[in-house]
Amino acid sequence: MAALEESGIRPLLTVSQLSQTLGLSLSWIYRRTGPKAIDPIPIVRFGKRGIRFNPDHILLYIRSRERHPASGTLEPSDGIARVNGKGFTLTRKRFQTGSVWLREDRDPVWWEGFYRKDVITGAEKVSRSWRTVGLLGGRV
């Protein structure tokens, strides 16, 4: 263990250590380590049942899911986003809310926007779908 710390590698956390650190139940953590987890926690597997967590990856996981209060506003524009001289319309037909996350789990770091969109199905029913958008020019 001392050799790992001297080489700069931090010790991995067990499920119970992560549970105590985050203040979450063991079952919550196990649900997010399964193969069909909706929002999986980054894990290190040793065999079929050995699960450990890298503290640095857990910190990135938490930071990428932080929600900040909507205190700022975007500058008004003509509704056209321009990329290399080509424009496309960004205006929506109704008011929408969403969120923006700083994605630090990949290199390079980038901003990602999330919003819901109404989709009209063939039976004239309206359903909402969750959309994800990589924001242009948002790389840090």
C-alpha positions as CSV (number, residue, x, y, z in Angstrom):
1,M,0.0,0.0,0.0
2,A,2.9,2.4,0.8
3,A,4.4,1.7,-2.6
4,L,1.1,2.8,-4.3
5,E,0.9,6.0,-2.3
6,E,4.6,6.8,-3.2
7,S,3.8,6.4,-6.9
8,G,1.0,8.9,-6.7
9,I,-1.9,6.4,-7.0
10,R,-4.7,7.0,-4.5
11,P,-6.2,3.9,-2.8
12,L,-9.5,2.8,-4.2
13,L,-12.7,3.0,-2.1
14,T,-15.0,0.1,-1.2
15,V,-18.7,0.3,-1.5
16,S,-19.2,0.8,2.2
17,Q,-16.5,3.6,2.2
18,L,-18.2,5.3,-0.7
19,S,-21.5,5.0,1.0
20,Q,-20.2,6.6,4.2
21,T,-18.4,9.4,2.2
22,L,-21.4,10.3,0.1
23,G,-24.0,9.7,2.8
24,L,-26.0,7.3,0.5
25,S,-27.3,3.8,1.1
26,L,-25.5,0.7,-0.1
27,S,-28.4,-0.2,-2.2
28,W,-28.3,3.2,-4.0
29,I,-24.7,2.6,-4.9
30,Y,-25.2,-1.0,-6.0
31,R,-28.1,0.0,-8.3
32,R,-25.8,2.4,-10.1
33,T,-23.0,-0.2,-10.6
34,G,-25.2,-2.7,-12.4
35,P,-25.0,-3.3,-16.2
36,K,-28.4,-1.7,-16.8
37,A,-27.9,1.3,-14.6
38,I,-29.4,4.5,-16.0
39,D,-26.8,6.8,-14.6
40,P,-23.8,4.5,-13.7
41,I,-21.1,5.4,-11.3
42,P,-17.6,4.9,-12.6
43,I,-16.2,1.7,-11.1
44,V,-13.1,-0.5,-11.2
45,R,-14.1,-4.2,-11.4
46,F,-11.9,-7.0,-10.1
47,G,-13.5,-10.3,-11.3
48,K,-17.2,-10.7,-11.3
49,R,-18.1,-9.2,-7.8
50,G,-15.1,-7.1,-6.8
51,I,-16.1,-3.5,-7.1
52,R,-13.9,-0.5,-6.1
53,F,-14.2,3.2,-6.8
54,N,-11.4,5.6,-7.9
55,P,-11.9,8.8,-5.8
56,D,-10.8,11.1,-8.7
57,H,-13.4,9.5,-11.0
58,I,-16.1,9.8,-8.4
59,L,-15.2,13.5,-7.9
60,L,-15.6,14.1,-11.7
61,Y,-18.9,12.1,-11.6
62,I,-20.2,14.4,-8.9
63,R,-19.0,17.6,-10.5
64,S,-20.6,16.7,-13.9
65,R,-24.0,16.4,-12.1
66,E,-23.9,19.6,-10.1
67,R,-26.8,21.9,-10.7
68,H,-26.3,25.6,-10.2
69,P,-29.1,28.1,-9.7
70,A,-30.3,29.8,-12.8
71,S,-29.1,33.2,-11.9
72,G,-27.7,34.3,-15.3
73,T,-29.3,35.0,-18.6
74,L,-28.1,34.6,-22.2
75,E,-27.5,37.6,-24.4
76,P,-30.4,38.1,-26.8
77,S,-29.7,37.3,-30.4
78,D,-31.5,37.2,-33.7
79,G,-32.2,33.5,-33.2
80,I,-29.6,32.4,-35.6
81,A,-26.5,30.5,-34.5
82,R,-23.6,30.8,-36.9
83,V,-20.9,28.2,-37.5
84,N,-18.4,28.9,-40.2
85,G,-20.8,31.4,-41.9
86,K,-23.7,29.0,-42.0
87,G,-26.6,29.7,-39.7
88,F,-29.4,27.6,-38.3
89,T,-32.5,28.7,-36.3
90,L,-32.4,28.2,-32.5
91,T,-35.8,29.8,-31.6
92,R,-38.5,27.6,-30.0
93,K,-42.2,27.8,-30.5
94,R,-42.8,27.8,-26.7
95,F,-41.0,28.6,-23.5
96,Q,-38.6,25.8,-22.4
97,T,-36.5,25.3,-19.4
98,G,-33.4,23.1,-19.2
99,S,-30.0,22.9,-17.7
100,V,-26.4,23.2,-18.7
101,W,-23.7,21.0,-17.3
102,L,-19.9,21.3,-17.5
103,R,-18.7,17.9,-18.7
104,E,-15.3,17.2,-17.2
105,D,-15.5,13.4,-17.5
106,R,-13.9,13.5,-21.0
107,D,-11.0,15.4,-22.6
108,P,-11.4,18.1,-23.6
109,V,-13.9,19.6,-21.1
110,W,-17.1,20.9,-22.7
111,W,-20.6,22.2,-22.0
112,E,-23.7,20.1,-22.6
113,G,-27.3,21.4,-22.6
114,F,-30.4,19.4,-21.7
115,Y,-34.1,20.2,-22.4
116,R,-37.4,18.5,-23.0
117,K,-39.1,18.6,-26.4
118,D,-42.7,17.9,-27.3
119,V,-43.0,15.2,-30.0
120,I,-46.3,14.6,-31.8
121,T,-46.7,10.9,-32.5
122,G,-48.7,9.3,-35.4
123,A,-51.8,9.0,-33.2
124,E,-51.8,12.8,-32.6
125,K,-50.6,12.3,-29.1
126,V,-48.0,14.6,-27.6
127,S,-45.2,13.1,-25.6
128,R,-42.1,14.7,-24.2
129,S,-38.6,13.5,-25.0
130,W,-35.4,14.5,-23.3
131,R,-32.9,16.1,-25.6
132,T,-29.1,16.6,-25.2
133,V,-27.2,19.2,-27.1
134,G,-23.4,19.9,-27.2
135,L,-23.1,23.6,-26.9
136,L,-21.1,25.3,-29.7
137,G,-17.9,27.0,-28.7
138,G,-18.4,25.9,-25.2
139,R,-15.1,24.1,-24.8
140,V,-13.1,25.3,-21.8
